[in-house]
Amino acid sequence: MRRALLILVPYLWLLALFLIPFLIVFKISLSDGALAIPPYTPTLDLSAGWEGIREFLTDLDFENFVFLSTDDLYWKAYLSSLQIAVISTAITLLVGYPIAYGMASAPDHWRPTLMMLVILPFWTSFLIRVYSWMGILSTEGYLNQLLIWLGLISGPLTILNTNTAVYIGIVYTYLPFMILPIYAALERMDGSLLEAAEDLGCSRITAFWLVTVPLSRNGIVAGCFLVFIPAIGEFVIPSLLGGSRTLMIGKVLWEEFFNNRDWPVASAVAVILLLILIVPIILFQRNEQKSREAEE
Amino acid sequence: MLFRPGAHADRSRQQRDTHGADRFRALERSGGGTAHPVPGVTKRFGDFTAIDNLSFDIYEKEFFALLGPSGCGKTTMMRMLAGFEAPSEGSILLGGQDIAPIPPNRRPVNMMFQSYALFPHLSVWENIAFGLKRDRMEKDRINARVAEMLKLTRLEQFASRKPHQISGGQRQRVALARSLAKAPKLLLLDEPMGALDAKLRQKTQFELMDIQEKTGTTFVIVTHDQEEAMTVASRVAVMDQGRIVQADTPARIYEQPNSVYVADFIGEVTIIDGTANPEGDGYEIAYAEGVPPLFVATDKKFARGQACHLAIRPEKVAISAERPEGRRNVLRGRILDIAYLGNISTYLVELPHGKVIKAQTANTRRLAHRPFTWEDEVWLSWSDTAAVLLEG
């Protein structure tokens, strides 16, 4: 009985915070837009009894999903989001791995400090941090001033409002999510494994590829998913740092919702995004489970 | 069958007990046996000198043990042999070549780590093949060599398992197989049995000797367990504070320790302080007021009245209720304490002037028939040659 209660709590939590909102969104995606409050039909009228429910169900259709597949804006936005998410995840990995490696090989008494430095940006608002990048990346921004002062460029570069700025923003924002799982994997690694590899004839570099990288694989996979999954639906970064040509599904979703007030299409966009994300989320969970099993 | 107490282990043991010393002397005489001398090597960490101008030779095909308490520098010495630490001064010769500047991955030396350091992402087979693959050996030869190693360590049916899927004892054998696979000139074993329980450890010790003999590899073992060192090694070097105090066969280390430190570190011993006076073919040792001196036969030279220590092993002290006849060293005392260890009992016997002497007897009879108990007055005696006279 107590066991059942214990299991019930997280399931109720999941039901209330994931399944019910999802069902609501899914229902809206099957509705038609309308000039009303709420801006879609049909709405469930329980006072009409069975007849009302039947009428409600017959009015639902997959029209919006068909619409999404006919207009190439949407699948281009999905593809472009996917591309931006993949590339920025790769860059985050390239930047984050050496940082995590450095942290894990730092002397013990330094590690808490380094860890805090990685987490420190979370103490200020995400929005403020992205805004401050606008100040850095704009044509008169600090980056251009620095580059001109160093004599590397003669005129200012246009970085803000391009995809480059979006990559910079995503890499910057999600870097801690990459560093922390990799650091956790590297820190657990037994240093004598590298000595053993060297003893058996590896150079330092081959020992890194044959021992360190495979052993931090779970950290790498976890970090990549933690960056990729939120990056694909990212809205704030592309809308603040990106330009008009930056096409991301989060932005499309926003515009459908608030500019067009087309809730049903926006919901359909959201449902498809979720379906796209379910694959990596399941893979991520499997990876986590596998790494837990390996530890036992 | 896991362990064959028959032919092999017995033979190797016999060889060690009776011929070990001879074998070692033969190697010493031939001169050609000095394969791996370490002539005067020093290692400092900041102000701390871990290895202090240490010189020793390791003979080819021998089983050499570095024995000492933790912090004595034995692990540092081993890491220098493996190449993980560079000596601050001095050189290490392997087959006439100074290997001190050679990095660990190019040394014909392999190490079995205390933690085993098995690669958790690789199977047993891949772990053993790891070193061979680095040598770019042909596939067929790798397969053959790994199969040979698996057979030697009786791991054939575990080849495809991952390290976390096998037992501690099996992991230990994988580590051994992996370090032996490249047929090193020198195999270093860092506390190889530290993680095993007592029963398994004993069994593994015999296996290790067996494998050492079969492969003819020079083994260097680092251990703090004197019993382990005595069991497996043909020669034991007792270390203290970065120096080797004595390096000799286990029998000579035990029977003829060269210092109080060695006598005390290896096995149990009672040390009696006194002064030496020549008498016949030995010395009389005056150790307390108003009691007859003890006698020890020795060919060591001591000046009259020189301070000395008499070391006597408990098993060489006979304990009896009646005064024994025909022995020069006879003492009367009272049993202070008894440590019952099953097969043997150790008695702590207090002499009238307060000195406590340990005596050990094998419990050949049942406990109920034990002749002595607490507070009993007993006689202790030992022969002229039983004790060892050591300089102060």
HADDOCK unambig.tbl for C-alpha pairs under 7 A between the chains (distance, minus, plus):
assign (segid A and resid 192 and name CA) (segid B and resid 117 and name CA) 5.77 0.50 0.50
assign (segid A and resid 193 and name CA) (segid B and resid 117 and name CA) 4.92 0.50 0.50
assign (segid A and resid 193 and name CA) (segid B and resid 118 and name CA) 6.87 0.50 0.50
assign (segid A and resid 193 and name CA) (segid B and resid 119 and name CA) 6.63 0.50 0.50
assign (segid A and resid 196 and name CA) (segid B and resid 117 and name CA) 6.38 0.50 0.50
assign (segid A and resid 198 and name CA) (segid B and resid 104 and name CA) 6.20 0.50 0.50
assign (segid A and resid 198 and name CA) (segid B and resid 105 and name CA) 4.97 0.50 0.50
assign (segid A and resid 199 and name CA) (segid B and resid 104 and name CA) 5.28 0.50 0.50
assign (segid A and resid 199 and name CA) (segid B and resid 105 and name CA) 5.05 0.50 0.50
assign (segid A and resid 199 and name CA) (segid B and resid 110 and name CA) 5.97 0.50 0.50
assign (segid A and resid 199 and name CA) (segid B and resid 111 and name CA) 6.82 0.50 0.50
assign (segid A and resid 200 and name CA) (segid B and resid 105 and name CA) 6.14 0.50 0.50
assign (segid A and resid 200 and name CA) (segid B and resid 110 and name CA) 6.77 0.50 0.50
assign (segid A and resid 200 and name CA) (segid B and resid 131 and name CA) 4.52 0.50 0.50
assign (segid A and resid 201 and name CA) (segid B and resid 105 and name CA) 4.00 0.50 0.50
assign (segid A and resid 201 and name CA) (segid B and resid 106 and name CA) 6.29 0.50 0.50
assign (segid A and resid 201 and name CA) (segid B and resid 131 and name CA) 6.00 0.50 0.50
assign (segid A and resid 201 and name CA) (segid B and resid 134 and name CA) 5.81 0.50 0.50
assign (segid A and resid 202 and name CA) (segid B and resid 105 and name CA) 5.78 0.50 0.50
assign (segid A and resid 202 and name CA) (segid B and resid 134 and name CA) 6.45 0.50 0.50
assign (segid A and resid 203 and name CA) (segid B and resid 105 and name CA) 6.52 0.50 0.50
assign (segid A and resid 215 and name CA) (segid B and resid 121 and name CA) 6.84 0.50 0.50
